[in-house]
Amino acid sequence: MNNPLLEYARETLEIELTEARRLLDRLDDNFLRACELLLNCQGKAVISGIGKSGHIGKKIAASLASTGTPAFFVHPAEALHGDLGMIGTHDVMIFISYSGRAKELDMILPMLAESGIPVIAITGGKDSPLSNGAACVLDISVEREACPMGLAPTSSTVNTLMMGDALAMALMRSRGFGAEDFARSHPGGSLGARLLNRVHHLMRTDDRLPVVDQHCTVMDAMLELSRTGLGLVAVCDSASQVVGVFTDGDLRRWLVKGHTLEESLGDAITRPGFRLPAQWRAGEALEALHEHHIGAAPVVDVNGKLVGALNLHDLHQAGIG
């Protein structure tokens, strides 16, 4: 069905994609200079822009800040009424203006130059005041906006966003910024929970830890299963080394075979049983439990000594899953 709304949407995307592809040929020495300025920056990246450029600038600032480049956004009008005091001599300014002729620039650029603060211009105006006053220029110019009247910023805002993403990702990778670093700036999310929490942070200990001696009876192990409700009991020797596990499934199989609860536990356990290292990340523990198709496991230290136990429910309660 050739619905005109779908045609309008398709045409918009085709125009924006065409303009975006042109950015690939503009990754030149100016982009490298921008990266060098930010990598060597002793302060923060300060992003500024007005109108649609300002909205995109806020997203770029957030992307930089969460990927290892300290950054914040300053509105140009507010900068002229006190917020210029937020910008220090060790900072780098990233100013976004498609025309490069925003009136605020007439007052902001000279003050930045006087303080020796370098400016990275993200603009389509290559011969504009912004370009002329910048240390480097990231060209986001377009031949055609997706707006049929050529008025609403569309292709140009997409280009701005993509150039900002290219800058943030290049800096992130150059800094060796990894998943754990990313999680530290997102501690409230599921990624932070997976990467920042370790098994020893979440495991059950003390009275909540199901454990029996290897010389006890199946009855003793069954009672421990019932007491803790973990679905698993760690079976240890006199030195607290884990020699195996006893699970609900082991109990059922033992009884189906005609054995009694008064018999020694030794032949009823699963040896050696899977165990989780206490220093593993919570995300690693979750993947391991799923991989082994089990719901719980004892936790051991580097010497194999029992220190706790963990199950899927514990991980899910911590927001991991």
VOGU-3710 file (C-alpha; in Angstrom, 3 decimals, decimal comma):
1> mnnplleyar> 0,000/0,000/0,000  1,483/3,335/-1,094  0,366/5,472/1,811  1,647/9,050/1,364  2,708/9,182/5,023  5,044/6,242/4,478  6,413/7,903/1,359  7,106/11,129/3,256  8,861/9,188/6,006  10,899/7,166/3,520
11> etleieltea> 11,980/10,286/1,663  13,038/11,922/4,938  15,186/8,965/5,928  16,751/8,672/2,479  17,757/12,330/2,504  19,194/12,148/6,004  21,100/8,941/5,250  22,557/10,459/2,091  23,758/13,517/3,989  25,106/11,423/6,853
21> rrlldrlddn> 27,217/9,301/4,508  29,077/12,440/3,445  30,484/12,742/6,951  32,812/9,816/6,283  34,881/11,918/3,885  35,197/14,723/6,436  37,085/12,774/9,077  40,366/14,595/8,548  43,064/16,468/10,447  40,423/18,697/12,021
31> flracellln> 38,837/15,657/13,671  42,256/14,477/14,848  42,990/17,932/16,274  39,674/17,914/18,128  40,505/14,518/19,629  43,968/15,708/20,682  42,539/18,777/22,392  40,060/16,686/24,363  42,477/13,881/25,190  44,994/16,408/26,534
41> cqgkavisgi> 42,375/18,534/28,273  43,140/18,993/31,980  39,662/20,318/32,681  36,308/19,544/31,096  34,709/19,647/27,691  32,133/22,445/27,707  29,459/22,077/25,039  27,282/24,970/23,975  24,683/25,691/21,327  21,299/27,313/20,951
51> gksghigkki> 18,007/26,048/19,560  18,139/22,596/17,981  21,937/22,708/18,230  21,582/23,128/21,976  19,326/20,078/22,276  21,844/17,988/20,352  24,664/19,536/22,383  23,108/18,292/25,626  23,085/14,760/24,258  26,712/15,050/23,101
61> aaslastgtp> 27,738/16,322/26,539  25,968/13,374/28,175  27,627/10,896/25,791  31,081/12,330/26,439  30,583/12,367/30,203  29,444/8,746/30,332  32,304/7,473/28,172  35,326/8,900/29,940  35,464/12,549/28,840  34,214/14,855/31,631
71> affvhpaeal> 31,756/17,256/30,035  28,810/19,537/30,701  26,462/21,779/28,706  26,231/25,560/29,005  23,489/27,528/27,274  24,984/30,461/25,299  22,485/33,000/26,640  23,123/31,889/30,223  26,856/32,017/29,550  26,524/35,737/28,816
81> hgdlgmigth> 24,742/36,261/32,103  27,148/34,616/34,507  27,681/31,048/33,383  30,919/31,919/31,588  32,339/31,711/35,094  31,785/27,930/34,891  34,388/27,667/32,132  37,983/27,431/33,310  41,283/28,005/31,560  41,944/24,249/31,479
91> dvmifisysg> 38,684/23,496/29,664  37,959/22,979/25,968  34,884/24,586/24,394  32,780/22,749/21,810  30,398/25,220/20,174  27,627/23,978/17,909  26,051/26,318/15,385  25,042/25,243/11,910  25,480/28,720/10,433  28,387/29,582/12,688
101> rakeldmilp> 26,874/33,045/13,027  24,858/32,830/16,250  24,822/36,353/17,687  26,032/35,117/21,096  29,314/34,177/19,436  30,208/37,833/18,920  30,718/38,191/22,668  31,654/34,653/23,675  34,488/33,960/21,219  36,639/36,994/22,158
111> mlaesgipvi> 36,338/36,175/25,845  37,353/32,569/25,259  40,295/33,692/23,134  41,399/36,105/25,848  41,425/33,249/28,377  43,274/30,925/25,995  40,413/28,427/25,908  40,485/26,468/22,617  37,248/26,148/20,647  36,134/23,142/18,635
121> aitggkdspl> 33,518/24,239/16,123  30,783/21,878/14,966  29,281/23,833/12,118  28,190/23,907/8,512  29,497/27,450/8,044  33,067/26,891/6,975  33,769/30,617/6,483  31,776/31,791/9,479  32,969/33,714/12,560  32,784/30,470/14,533
131> sngaacvldi> 35,026/28,628/12,077  37,469/31,511/11,915  37,762/31,649/15,689  38,077/27,905/16,260  41,134/25,731/16,729  39,496/23,110/14,507  36,265/22,738/12,561  34,094/19,637/12,335  32,095/20,085/9,139  28,471/18,941/9,431
141> svereacpmg> 27,167/20,866/6,410  24,387/19,403/4,279  23,287/19,949/0,714  19,671/19,395/1,608  17,564/19,384/4,739  14,904/16,684/4,893  12,311/19,366/5,575  10,439/19,906/2,250  10,708/23,680/2,774  14,384/23,406/3,623
151> laptsstvnt> 13,744/25,263/6,873  13,464/22,858/9,826  16,885/21,512/10,908  16,717/17,796/10,097  19,639/16,439/8,094  21,923/18,958/9,782  20,885/17,929/13,308  21,376/14,261/12,410  24,864/15,105/11,146  25,606/17,010/14,344
161> lmmgdalama> 24,495/14,101/16,488  26,522/11,611/14,473  29,655/13,748/14,523  29,299/14,054/18,294  28,928/10,292/18,603  31,979/9,752/16,390  33,984/12,069/18,635  32,789/10,425/21,854  33,444/6,888/20,628  36,884/7,742/19,227
171> lmrsrgfgae> 37,879/9,285/22,559  36,421/6,389/24,549  38,389/3,808/22,614  41,562/5,876/22,681  41,326/6,088/26,469  40,776/2,333/26,756  37,476/3,053/28,490  35,818/-0,330/29,112  32,538/-1,802/30,250  33,426/-1,592/33,944
181> dfarshpggs> 34,347/2,088/33,566  31,038/2,656/31,808  29,190/0,900/34,612  30,704/3,242/37,201  28,913/6,158/35,553  25,691/4,104/35,359  25,589/2,478/38,819  21,809/2,616/39,050  21,144/0,571/35,927  21,217/-3,146/35,248
191> lgarllnrvh> 24,621/-2,815/33,574  26,063/-1,280/36,719  24,552/-4,042/38,826  26,026/-6,727/36,560  29,510/-5,259/36,411  30,035/-3,487/39,729  28,554/-6,153/42,011  30,705/-9,175/42,647  29,645/-12,577/43,883  30,910/-11,914/47,412
201> hlmrtddrlp> 28,679/-8,814/47,584  25,515/-10,845/46,961  26,191/-14,316/48,346  24,498/-15,865/51,369  26,660/-16,326/54,446  26,490/-17,360/58,098  23,130/-18,911/59,063  21,794/-18,518/55,528  24,599/-20,672/54,128  23,556/-24,317/53,557
211> vvdqhctvmd> 26,459/-26,595/54,462  26,966/-30,116/55,866  29,933/-32,319/56,640  30,752/-35,017/54,093  30,374/-37,745/56,758  26,782/-36,878/57,704  23,656/-38,776/56,614  21,270/-38,040/53,762  18,717/-37,090/56,434  21,053/-34,377/57,761
221> amlelsrtgl> 21,526/-32,986/54,273  17,772/-33,072/53,596  17,078/-31,110/56,786  19,648/-28,514/55,736  17,989/-28,286/52,334  14,665/-27,613/54,027  16,127/-25,118/56,502  17,706/-22,812/53,932  15,440/-23,318/50,923  18,292/-22,705/48,488
231> glvavcdsas> 17,799/-25,983/46,621  21,407/-26,904/47,284  23,703/-27,852/50,153  27,483/-27,502/50,024  29,236/-30,667/51,205  32,592/-29,937/52,832  35,479/-31,727/54,511  36,937/-30,774/57,894  38,952/-27,959/56,300  35,826/-26,381/54,747
241> qvvgvftdgd> 36,938/-27,458/51,270  33,947/-28,132/49,008  33,955/-31,782/47,937  30,554/-31,754/46,252  26,962/-30,534/46,379  23,684/-32,121/47,367  20,582/-30,839/45,619  16,832/-31,427/45,571  17,430/-33,458/42,444  20,059/-35,614/44,147
251> lrrwlvkght> 17,599/-36,328/46,957  14,851/-37,423/44,570  17,206/-39,648/42,605  18,522/-41,198/45,830  15,041/-42,121/47,042  13,842/-43,358/43,627  16,742/-45,834/43,635  15,436/-47,288/46,910  18,034/-45,828/49,258  17,174/-44,639/52,745
261> leeslgdait> 17,652/-41,315/54,533  19,762/-42,945/57,234  22,550/-43,902/54,822  25,800/-41,948/54,540  25,652/-38,907/52,304  28,888/-39,709/50,473  27,378/-41,722/47,630  24,403/-39,388/47,149  26,215/-36,162/46,311  27,267/-34,664/42,986
271> rpgfrlpaqw> 31,063/-34,473/42,743  32,798/-32,131/42,416  29,819/-29,881/41,682  30,007/-26,413/40,164  31,219/-23,629/42,409  31,416/-19,848/41,898  34,604/-17,870/42,648  33,877/-15,122/45,173  35,631/-12,472/43,052  33,609/-13,055/39,892
281> ragealealh> 31,387/-10,263/38,668  27,686/-10,811/39,215  27,108/-10,842/35,461  29,645/-13,649/35,059  27,911/-15,627/37,796  24,536/-15,252/36,097  25,914/-16,450/32,774  27,659/-19,406/34,427  24,511/-20,573/36,236  22,535/-20,413/33,002
291> ehhigaapvv> 25,297/-22,180/31,087  25,360/-25,071/33,565  21,544/-25,167/33,782  21,575/-24,820/37,545  19,798/-22,453/39,896  22,394/-22,160/42,681  26,026/-22,847/43,530  28,391/-22,683/46,502  30,881/-19,802/46,518  34,557/-20,469/47,221
301> dvngklvgal> 37,651/-18,363/47,768  40,883/-18,714/45,794  41,833/-21,758/47,888  38,558/-23,576/47,276  37,280/-22,922/50,789  33,535/-22,417/51,170  32,632/-18,776/51,888  29,020/-18,514/50,732  26,274/-19,583/48,340  24,344/-17,817/45,601
311> nlhdlhqagi> 21,249/-18,550/43,541  19,397/-16,949/40,655  16,871/-15,337/42,955  19,662/-13,490/44,779  20,922/-12,152/41,449  17,477/-11,112/40,266  16,810/-9,294/43,541  19,964/-7,274/42,918  18,643/-6,214/39,527  20,763/-8,660/37,560
321> g> 19,046/-10,810/35,033
//
